[in-house]
Amino acid sequence: MDPGSSTSFDSHYFVNLKARQGMFTSDATLLTNSRAAALVDKLQDNGVFFDHFKNSIKRMGQIGVLTGASGQIRNKCNVVNS
């Protein structure tokens, strides 16, 4: 969600956010918490951003996703099907 670099994947979202140019209320809220704001500061650096992104993708790959007959699609995202 970065209009300034919509054709590239980079840390520019965090640069915009720090300049108070976030697109959503939830974006601006990140700057109201000191821990989140400190992370926004760090993630403006492309190297740091990509390192965090890489680690997040690795962790997501370790999630045991149920597939086929073992899994199910929720009818409502916030409620387990009965």
Backbone as CSV, one residue per row, in Angstrom:
resi,resn,N_x,N_y,N_z,CA_x,CA_y,CA_z,C_x,C_y,C_z
1,MET,0.837,-1.186,0.000,0.000,0.000,0.000,0.881,1.248,0.000
2,ASP,1.686,1.345,-1.026,2.602,2.478,-1.131,2.494,3.089,-2.519
3,PRO,1.704,4.157,-2.659,1.529,4.770,-3.976,2.830,5.293,-4.580
4,GLY,3.816,5.624,-3.741,5.069,6.178,-4.233,5.961,5.168,-4.922
5,SER,5.789,3.898,-4.604,6.603,2.863,-5.255,5.738,1.636,-5.518
6,SER,4.651,1.864,-6.208,3.665,0.804,-6.433,4.163,-0.316,-7.342
7,THR,5.256,-0.095,-8.051,5.770,-1.144,-8.936,6.978,-1.856,-8.343
8,SER,7.340,-1.515,-7.110,8.481,-2.176,-6.481,8.125,-2.595,-5.058
9,PHE,8.838,-3.580,-4.568,8.644,-4.075,-3.211,9.836,-3.608,-2.391
10,ASP,9.593,-2.650,-1.496,10.688,-2.073,-0.733,10.173,-1.509,0.588
11,SER,11.031,-0.800,1.283,10.701,-0.259,2.602,10.061,1.125,2.538
12,HIS,9.728,1.596,1.349,9.222,2.965,1.199,7.917,3.201,1.962
13,TYR,7.137,2.160,2.174,5.912,2.280,2.985,6.251,2.890,4.343
14,PHE,7.350,2.434,4.955,7.729,2.910,6.281,8.281,4.330,6.230
15,VAL,8.926,4.692,5.130,9.381,6.073,4.936,8.163,6.991,4.877
16,ASN,7.164,6.603,4.093,5.927,7.389,4.012,5.225,7.457,5.357
17,LEU,5.186,6.342,6.049,4.517,6.295,7.345,5.171,7.262,8.322
18,LYS,6.487,7.276,8.355,7.219,8.181,9.252,6.954,9.641,8.876
19,ALA,6.710,9.901,7.594,6.394,11.260,7.125,4.903,11.565,7.288
20,ARG,4.208,10.685,8.017,2.770,10.820,8.294,1.937,10.812,7.007
21,GLN,2.338,9.951,6.074,1.608,9.796,4.824,1.044,8.387,4.683
22,GLY,0.694,7.767,5.814,0.063,6.448,5.783,-1.322,6.560,5.173
23,MET,-1.806,5.475,4.606,-3.095,5.517,3.921,-4.272,5.245,4.846
24,PHE,-4.031,4.535,5.950,-5.123,4.105,6.809,-4.909,4.578,8.244
25,THR,-5.982,4.639,9.002,-5.886,5.002,10.417,-4.968,4.029,11.142
26,SER,-5.048,2.758,10.794,-4.197,1.755,11.445,-2.713,2.021,11.181
27,ASP,-2.385,2.618,10.043,-0.999,2.982,9.754,-0.518,4.034,10.749
28,ALA,-1.293,5.087,10.903,-0.925,6.178,11.803,-0.837,5.699,13.244
29,THR,-1.649,4.729,13.594,-1.658,4.204,14.957,-0.322,3.565,15.316
30,LEU,0.395,3.044,14.328,1.707,2.451,14.599,2.664,3.454,15.229
31,LEU,2.482,4.726,14.924,3.386,5.747,15.445,3.010,6.206,16.849
32,THR,1.872,5.754,17.372,1.437,6.184,18.707,1.974,5.276,19.809
33,ASN,2.559,4.155,19.440,3.127,3.217,20.401,4.644,3.270,20.260
34,SER,5.356,3.456,21.356,6.806,3.658,21.266,7.541,2.449,20.680
35,ARG,7.121,1.239,21.018,7.784,0.048,20.465,7.518,-0.078,18.970
36,ALA,6.275,0.156,18.563,5.935,0.073,17.140,6.636,1.181,16.362
37,ALA,6.687,2.383,16.936,7.344,3.511,16.264,8.838,3.240,16.088
38,ALA,9.453,2.602,17.082,10.876,2.257,16.966,11.092,1.249,15.840
39,LEU,10.167,0.310,15.690,10.265,-0.661,14.602,10.069,0.014,13.247
40,VAL,9.137,0.962,13.169,8.933,1.728,11.934,10.228,2.437,11.558
41,ASP,10.907,3.026,12.551,12.187,3.694,12.291,13.193,2.723,11.677
42,LYS,13.305,1.534,12.250,14.264,0.541,11.754,13.903,0.056,10.353
43,LEU,12.605,-0.157,10.114,12.171,-0.753,8.852,12.217,0.210,7.667
44,GLN,12.583,1.450,7.896,12.782,2.382,6.784,14.022,2.006,5.971
45,ASP,14.928,1.275,6.590,16.149,0.822,5.928,15.843,-0.452,5.137
46,ASN,16.100,-0.431,3.827,15.794,-1.586,2.976,16.436,-2.878,3.472
47,GLY,17.683,-2.810,3.924,18.365,-4.010,4.406,17.664,-4.614,5.609
48,VAL,17.299,-3.767,6.559,16.592,-4.228,7.757,15.218,-4.763,7.368
49,PHE,14.524,-4.029,6.491,13.195,-4.450,6.047,13.237,-5.845,5.429
50,PHE,14.164,-6.052,4.491,14.227,-7.343,3.810,14.671,-8.459,4.752
51,ASP,15.517,-8.147,5.727,15.916,-9.152,6.706,14.709,-9.584,7.542
52,HIS,13.918,-8.620,8.007,12.704,-8.936,8.770,11.701,-9.691,7.894
53,PHE,11.547,-9.261,6.657,10.603,-9.922,5.751,11.009,-11.376,5.521
54,LYS,12.299,-11.589,5.264,12.817,-12.943,5.035,12.539,-13.838,6.239
55,ASN,12.808,-13.338,7.429,12.576,-14.132,8.636,11.093,-14.416,8.849
56,SER,10.248,-13.452,8.525,8.798,-13.649,8.659,8.301,-14.724,7.702
57,ILE,8.794,-14.703,6.482,8.389,-15.706,5.494,8.842,-17.100,5.942
58,LYS,10.045,-17.192,6.496,10.527,-18.481,7.006,9.615,-18.993,8.114
59,ARG,9.235,-18.113,9.050,8.346,-18.525,10.147,6.977,-18.935,9.613
60,MET,6.464,-18.200,8.632,5.165,-18.567,8.059,5.227,-19.938,7.397
61,GLY,6.368,-20.269,6.819,6.539,-21.565,6.184,6.513,-22.721,7.171
62,GLN,6.704,-22.422,8.445,6.703,-23.462,9.473,5.321,-23.681,10.082
63,ILE,4.346,-22.882,9.676,2.983,-23.042,10.182,2.395,-24.298,9.553
64,GLY,1.823,-25.134,10.364,1.224,-26.370,9.862,-0.155,-26.101,9.280
65,VAL,-0.210,-25.768,8.018,-1.480,-25.464,7.359,-2.180,-26.761,6.983
66,LEU,-3.447,-26.863,7.347,-4.239,-28.033,6.973,-4.728,-27.854,5.544
67,THR,-4.601,-28.891,4.741,-5.019,-28.814,3.341,-5.922,-29.989,2.997
68,GLY,-6.545,-29.899,1.847,-7.398,-30.982,1.363,-8.510,-31.296,2.347
69,ALA,-8.752,-32.577,2.576,-9.826,-33.008,3.474,-9.509,-32.708,4.938
70,SER,-8.250,-32.410,5.256,-7.864,-32.120,6.640,-8.221,-30.702,7.066
71,GLY,-8.331,-29.806,6.116,-8.599,-28.408,6.436,-10.001,-28.000,6.053
72,GLN,-10.318,-26.753,6.328,-11.615,-26.216,5.922,-11.510,-24.707,5.758
73,ILE,-12.363,-24.162,4.928,-12.432,-22.720,4.728,-13.512,-22.190,5.654
74,ARG,-13.160,-21.197,6.456,-14.137,-20.637,7.388,-15.217,-19.864,6.640
75,ASN,-16.448,-20.023,7.106,-17.558,-19.253,6.541,-17.463,-17.792,6.961
76,LYS,-16.992,-17.552,8.189,-16.714,-16.213,8.710,-15.304,-16.262,9.276
77,CYS,-14.466,-15.319,8.886,-13.048,-15.356,9.253,-12.809,-15.420,10.757
78,ASN,-13.655,-14.767,11.534,-13.415,-14.680,12.974,-14.119,-15.765,13.783
79,VAL,-14.727,-16.756,13.116,-15.465,-17.812,13.811,-15.097,-19.166,13.207
80,VAL,-14.765,-20.133,14.095,-14.498,-21.493,13.626,-15.818,-22.114,13.198
81,ASN,-15.810,-22.790,12.053,-17.036,-23.454,11.580,-17.500,-24.483,12.607
82,SER,-18.812,-24.629,12.744,-19.329,-25.627,13.699,-19.762,-26.890,12.986
